[in-house]
Amino acid sequence: MTVQRPWALMRHHAGWADVFHIDSESTDSITGFYPDRETVGPPVTYSVRAILARFETMEAARAAREGAVLEWRKHDAAVRDAETTLREAEKAREDAWLNCLKGAAA
């Protein structure tokens, strides 16, 4: 059986997806391999829910991944700003907690 759109992007970690070739599929699982890994081992099987997107060619999957990375990077500055704000809020919370304990002990 020929797999329609045999190339998929599978979540690797936040902000990155690996290209995966689907050799076979059932209604709830896919089996295949990662062509870009240093050693292509035996085929692996995943739930079809693990697929982020499917493509007809490896080139299309890679292009989509690269476009998504560029989109992800557009938000880097906002994420850094939010992390700074979060660290400042956590520091204020810690200081308030310690001051409350010290005040209760006085």
N, C-alpha and C positions, 0 to 999 in steps of 0.2 A: 504494500500500500504506500503510495506517495503521500508524504505529509504536506498539506497546504501551508504555505508560509512557515518553512522549517527553521527559520532563524528567530531567536527570541532574546530579549534582554531580561536577565534575572538579577534581582537585587543582590548586591554584594555587601554594601553598607550604605549608610546615608550619603547621598550625593554621588553614588557610583553604581553602575550596573555592568555585569559581565555578559558578553555575547555567548550564547549557547546554541548548539545545533541539535535540533530535535530529530532523532532517528525514528522513534515510534511514539505513538500516543494512544491512550484509551480515553474513555469519557472522563476519568478523574486523575490520570497521571501521564507524565511524559518521561521519556528516556532518551538520553543523548550525552553530549560531551561539550567541554569548553575548548574551542580551538586555539584560544590565545594563551592558554596556560603552558608553562615550560614543559611539563610532562603531561601528555594526554593519557590519562589512565583508563581504566575500564569504564564503560557507560554508567551513568548515575540516573536515578529515578527520583522525580519530584512530583508533588501535587501540581495540577494545572493552575492552582491559585498562586503559585510562586512566579508565574510569568507576569512581567510588567507590561510587555508589548511584544507583538510578533511581526515578522517581516519576511518578504520573499527572498531577499539576498543578504549575505553577510555585510556587504557594503552599506546597504540601507540601515541595518541594525547599528553598525558602527557610526554612521552619520547621525542617526537619531541620538545615540549616546553622547556624542560630542556636542550636539546642539543643546541637549539637556544639561550638560556640564556648564556650558556658557550661561544658560539661564540660571543655574544654581549659583554661579559665581557673582551674578548681578546683586545678590542679596548678602554677600560677605560683609560689607561695611555695616549694614543694619544689624546683622547677627553680632558682630563685635561690639557695637554700641549697646545692644541689649544685654550682652554678657557683662559689660562694664557696669551698667545700671543694676543688674542683678547682684554682682559682687558688692557694690556699694550698699544696696538694701540689706544684704545678708550681714554686712559689717555693722550697720546701724541696728539691726535686730539683736545681734550678739552683744553690742555695747549696752543696749537698753536692758537686756536680760541680766548682764553682769551688774549694772548700776542698781537694778531692782534688788538683786541678792545682797549687794553691799549695803544698800539703804535699809534693808530688813535686819541686817546684822548690827547696825549702829545703835 
